[in-house]
Amino acid sequence: GRKMNRKSVCLFAVTGFLLASILLAGCEKKENGTETEQKNSQIIVGFSQIGAESAWRTGNTKSMKDAAEAQGVQLIYSNAEQKQENQIKAIRSFIVYRVDVIAFVPIVEDGWDNVLREAKDADIPVIVVDRKIKTSSDDLYAGYIGENAVEEGRNAARFLQKKFSGQKNRKFSIAEIRGTDYSSVEEERHQGFTEVINGSEQFSIIYSESGDFLR
């Protein structure tokens, strides 16, 4: 078979850890103030994905589905098509359906308090995946599984410095195409990239525009 590259291995590892976390979160549910173990019942996970804008994102979705199937977890999938309002509707539908766990990839950081509070009131744990969120209280969701986007940005800048290390006298102008504005990965990768680049006289960012992770 084909060899898995480093990114594929990391994605597989994260997804496996995510499903393990989901399994643990779904093992118990509160009923009338007490916790009872759910026995002989299939765990149901509602998963809201932001869309299918790239091969990475479709691979992320496939990995989730494959891991759920391998673990005997029923996965209810919803594609938000790049719209936060679609994700909020999906999460509310998961609450009505009484899933055991909700997992979602937030398209932006803000605007989740109300729907997360509804999930908390329904005693359904929520796991945030891939992108971070900002909430009024950290106890509105059970946990976050994702990457260090600031370090990713730094690594991109370090790659440029290493690639052109033999051309110290040459000046480079950079046009930066960012991801979705107001998403944690866009903001943190930009932060890490500029942190390293701005410390070098060899490079300068002359243009920056949101590409929204779309072609």
Secondary structure, DSSP 4 states (H G I P E B T S, - for coil): -PPP-HHHHHHHHHHHHHHHHHHHHHTEEEETTEEEE--S---EEEEEE----SHHHHHHHHHHHHHHHHTT-EEEEEE-TT-HHHHHHHHHHHHHHT-SEEEE--SSSSS-HHHHHHHHHTT--EEEEES----S-GGGSSEEEE--HHHHHHHHHHHHHHHTTT-TT--EEEEEEE-STT-HHHHHHHHHHHHHHTT-TTEEEEEEEE-TT--
